[in-house]
């Protein structure tokens, strides 16, 4: 049985994060992406395969070339997950602010 990677495994790699950033600007071919890295087209293709497997990027055939573009909908899943932590941290900082205000009030 094949284990599918999830989006967090995909974005764990700095090269794949850089590919995602490049694809936010426009769709690109593997060759065009490889020009931005100190690696082979084959290495970039492997990264694209992982990103496609996780549905973070989608392929589009244009003539003889394949263009990859970002699947923004899948990026929203990451954002929703991270939002939980942002809210938790905001509550914690709010509690810390209250404690600091209490300490300031006690000193006066």
ChimeraX commands (.cxc) that place a marker at each C-alpha (Angstrom):
marker #1 position 0.00,0.00,0.00 radius 0.5
marker #1 position 1.41,3.37,-1.04 radius 0.5
marker #1 position 1.51,6.08,1.60 radius 0.5
marker #1 position 0.57,9.49,0.29 radius 0.5
marker #1 position 2.54,12.43,1.51 radius 0.5
marker #1 position 0.62,15.28,3.05 radius 0.5
marker #1 position 1.08,18.98,2.36 radius 0.5
marker #1 position 3.22,19.47,5.45 radius 0.5
marker #1 position 5.74,16.88,4.27 radius 0.5
marker #1 position 5.80,18.68,0.93 radius 0.5
marker #1 position 6.46,22.13,2.39 radius 0.5
marker #1 position 9.06,20.79,4.83 radius 0.5
marker #1 position 11.69,20.98,2.08 radius 0.5
marker #1 position 13.16,24.45,1.37 radius 0.5
marker #1 position 13.46,23.80,-2.37 radius 0.5
marker #1 position 9.79,22.88,-2.60 radius 0.5
marker #1 position 8.85,26.01,-0.62 radius 0.5
marker #1 position 10.90,28.06,-3.10 radius 0.5
marker #1 position 9.14,26.35,-6.03 radius 0.5
marker #1 position 5.78,27.23,-4.46 radius 0.5
marker #1 position 6.86,30.87,-4.17 radius 0.5
marker #1 position 7.94,30.95,-7.81 radius 0.5
marker #1 position 4.62,29.44,-8.90 radius 0.5
marker #1 position 2.67,32.13,-7.04 radius 0.5
marker #1 position 3.88,34.54,-9.73 radius 0.5
marker #1 position 3.08,32.44,-12.79 radius 0.5
marker #1 position 2.88,28.91,-14.18 radius 0.5
marker #1 position 6.29,27.53,-15.15 radius 0.5
marker #1 position 7.85,24.56,-16.90 radius 0.5
marker #1 position 10.30,22.30,-15.05 radius 0.5
marker #1 position 13.13,23.75,-17.17 radius 0.5
marker #1 position 12.18,27.32,-16.23 radius 0.5
marker #1 position 12.01,26.35,-12.57 radius 0.5
marker #1 position 15.36,24.52,-12.72 radius 0.5
marker #1 position 17.04,27.75,-13.86 radius 0.5
marker #1 position 16.34,29.19,-10.38 radius 0.5
marker #1 position 18.14,26.40,-8.53 radius 0.5
marker #1 position 21.59,24.91,-8.40 radius 0.5
marker #1 position 20.20,21.49,-9.27 radius 0.5
marker #1 position 19.27,19.42,-12.28 radius 0.5
marker #1 position 15.96,19.44,-14.10 radius 0.5
marker #1 position 15.48,15.88,-12.85 radius 0.5
marker #1 position 15.85,17.00,-9.23 radius 0.5
marker #1 position 13.32,19.79,-9.78 radius 0.5
marker #1 position 10.99,17.29,-11.47 radius 0.5
marker #1 position 11.14,15.06,-8.38 radius 0.5
marker #1 position 10.19,18.03,-6.20 radius 0.5
marker #1 position 7.33,18.83,-8.59 radius 0.5
marker #1 position 6.19,15.22,-8.38 radius 0.5
marker #1 position 5.94,15.46,-4.58 radius 0.5
marker #1 position 4.09,18.78,-4.82 radius 0.5
marker #1 position 1.70,17.33,-7.42 radius 0.5
marker #1 position 1.14,14.21,-5.32 radius 0.5
marker #1 position 0.07,16.48,-2.45 radius 0.5
marker #1 position -2.07,18.50,-4.87 radius 0.5
marker #1 position -0.18,21.72,-4.11 radius 0.5
marker #1 position 0.60,22.12,-7.81 radius 0.5
marker #1 position -1.29,21.09,-10.91 radius 0.5
marker #1 position -0.01,20.23,-14.36 radius 0.5
marker #1 position -1.28,21.76,-17.56 radius 0.5
marker #1 position -0.22,20.49,-20.96 radius 0.5
marker #1 position 0.52,23.37,-23.37 radius 0.5
marker #1 position 1.60,21.96,-26.68 radius 0.5
marker #1 position 4.73,19.93,-26.05 radius 0.5
marker #1 position 5.41,21.47,-22.64 radius 0.5
marker #1 position 3.97,20.86,-19.22 radius 0.5
marker #1 position 3.37,23.94,-17.11 radius 0.5
marker #1 position 2.91,23.73,-13.37 radius 0.5
marker #1 position 0.78,26.15,-11.44 radius 0.5
marker #1 position -0.07,26.55,-7.80 radius 0.5
marker #1 position -3.28,25.08,-6.42 radius 0.5
marker #1 position -4.34,27.98,-4.20 radius 0.5
marker #1 position -7.22,25.98,-2.75 radius 0.5
marker #1 position -4.80,23.46,-1.27 radius 0.5
marker #1 position -2.73,26.32,0.18 radius 0.5
marker #1 position -5.86,27.39,2.07 radius 0.5
marker #1 position -5.71,24.09,4.00 radius 0.5
marker #1 position -2.28,25.08,5.30 radius 0.5
marker #1 position -3.54,28.54,6.17 radius 0.5
marker #1 position -6.51,27.14,8.12 radius 0.5
marker #1 position -4.23,24.85,10.09 radius 0.5
marker #1 position -1.83,27.68,10.89 radius 0.5
marker #1 position -4.73,29.94,11.89 radius 0.5
marker #1 position -5.37,27.69,14.90 radius 0.5
marker #1 position -1.89,28.47,16.19 radius 0.5
marker #1 position -2.20,32.16,15.45 radius 0.5
marker #1 position -5.36,32.29,17.55 radius 0.5
marker #1 position -3.74,30.31,20.36 radius 0.5
marker #1 position -0.72,32.61,20.39 radius 0.5
marker #1 position -2.94,35.70,20.33 radius 0.5
marker #1 position -4.80,34.41,23.41 radius 0.5
marker #1 position -1.53,33.63,25.18 radius 0.5
marker #1 position -0.11,37.07,24.41 radius 0.5
marker #1 position -3.38,38.58,25.60 radius 0.5
marker #1 position -3.01,36.71,28.89 radius 0.5
marker #1 position 0.61,37.87,29.17 radius 0.5
marker #1 position -0.47,41.48,28.58 radius 0.5
marker #1 position -3.03,41.14,31.37 radius 0.5
marker #1 position -0.39,39.77,33.77 radius 0.5
marker #1 position 2.01,42.59,32.88 radius 0.5
marker #1 position -0.71,45.20,33.40 radius 0.5
marker #1 position -1.50,43.60,36.79 radius 0.5
marker #1 position 2.18,43.76,37.77 radius 0.5
marker #1 position 2.39,47.43,36.71 radius 0.5
marker #1 position -0.72,48.23,38.74 radius 0.5
marker #1 position 0.67,46.48,41.83 radius 0.5
marker #1 position 3.91,48.52,41.65 radius 0.5
marker #1 position 2.04,51.83,41.78 radius 0.5
marker link #1:1,2 radius 0.2
marker link #1:2,3 radius 0.2
marker link #1:3,4 radius 0.2
marker link #1:4,5 radius 0.2
marker link #1:5,6 radius 0.2
marker link #1:6,7 radius 0.2
marker link #1:7,8 radius 0.2
marker link #1:8,9 radius 0.2
marker link #1:9,10 radius 0.2
marker link #1:10,11 radius 0.2
marker link #1:11,12 radius 0.2
marker link #1:12,13 radius 0.2
marker link #1:13,14 radius 0.2
marker link #1:14,15 radius 0.2
marker link #1:15,16 radius 0.2
marker link #1:16,17 radius 0.2
marker link #1:17,18 radius 0.2
marker link #1:18,19 radius 0.2
marker link #1:19,20 radius 0.2
marker link #1:20,21 radius 0.2
marker link #1:21,22 radius 0.2
marker link #1:22,23 radius 0.2
marker link #1:23,24 radius 0.2
marker link #1:24,25 radius 0.2
marker link #1:25,26 radius 0.2
marker link #1:26,27 radius 0.2
marker link #1:27,28 radius 0.2
marker link #1:28,29 radius 0.2
marker link #1:29,30 radius 0.2
marker link #1:30,31 radius 0.2
marker link #1:31,32 radius 0.2
marker link #1:32,33 radius 0.2
marker link #1:33,34 radius 0.2
marker link #1:34,35 radius 0.2
marker link #1:35,36 radius 0.2
marker link #1:36,37 radius 0.2
marker link #1:37,38 radius 0.2
marker link #1:38,39 radius 0.2
marker link #1:39,40 radius 0.2
marker link #1:40,41 radius 0.2
marker link #1:41,42 radius 0.2
marker link #1:42,43 radius 0.2
marker link #1:43,44 radius 0.2
marker link #1:44,45 radius 0.2
marker link #1:45,46 radius 0.2
marker link #1:46,47 radius 0.2
marker link #1:47,48 radius 0.2
marker link #1:48,49 radius 0.2
marker link #1:49,50 radius 0.2
marker link #1:50,51 radius 0.2
marker link #1:51,52 radius 0.2
marker link #1:52,53 radius 0.2
marker link #1:53,54 radius 0.2
marker link #1:54,55 radius 0.2
marker link #1:55,56 radius 0.2
marker link #1:56,57 radius 0.2
marker link #1:57,58 radius 0.2
marker link #1:58,59 radius 0.2
marker link #1:59,60 radius 0.2
marker link #1:60,61 radius 0.2
marker link #1:61,62 radius 0.2
marker link #1:62,63 radius 0.2
marker link #1:63,64 radius 0.2
marker link #1:64,65 radius 0.2
marker link #1:65,66 radius 0.2
marker link #1:66,67 radius 0.2
marker link #1:67,68 radius 0.2
marker link #1:68,69 radius 0.2
marker link #1:69,70 radius 0.2
marker link #1:70,71 radius 0.2
marker link #1:71,72 radius 0.2
marker link #1:72,73 radius 0.2
marker link #1:73,74 radius 0.2
marker link #1:74,75 radius 0.2
marker link #1:75,76 radius 0.2
marker link #1:76,77 radius 0.2
marker link #1:77,78 radius 0.2
marker link #1:78,79 radius 0.2
marker link #1:79,80 radius 0.2
marker link #1:80,81 radius 0.2
marker link #1:81,82 radius 0.2
marker link #1:82,83 radius 0.2
marker link #1:83,84 radius 0.2
marker link #1:84,85 radius 0.2
marker link #1:85,86 radius 0.2
marker link #1:86,87 radius 0.2
marker link #1:87,88 radius 0.2
marker link #1:88,89 radius 0.2
marker link #1:89,90 radius 0.2
marker link #1:90,91 radius 0.2
marker link #1:91,92 radius 0.2
marker link #1:92,93 radius 0.2
marker link #1:93,94 radius 0.2
marker link #1:94,95 radius 0.2
marker link #1:95,96 radius 0.2
marker link #1:96,97 radius 0.2
marker link #1:97,98 radius 0.2
marker link #1:98,99 radius 0.2
marker link #1:99,100 radius 0.2
marker link #1:100,101 radius 0.2
marker link #1:101,102 radius 0.2
marker link #1:102,103 radius 0.2
marker link #1:103,104 radius 0.2
marker link #1:104,105 radius 0.2
marker link #1:105,106 radius 0.2
marker link #1:106,107 radius 0.2
marker link #1:107,108 radius 0.2
view
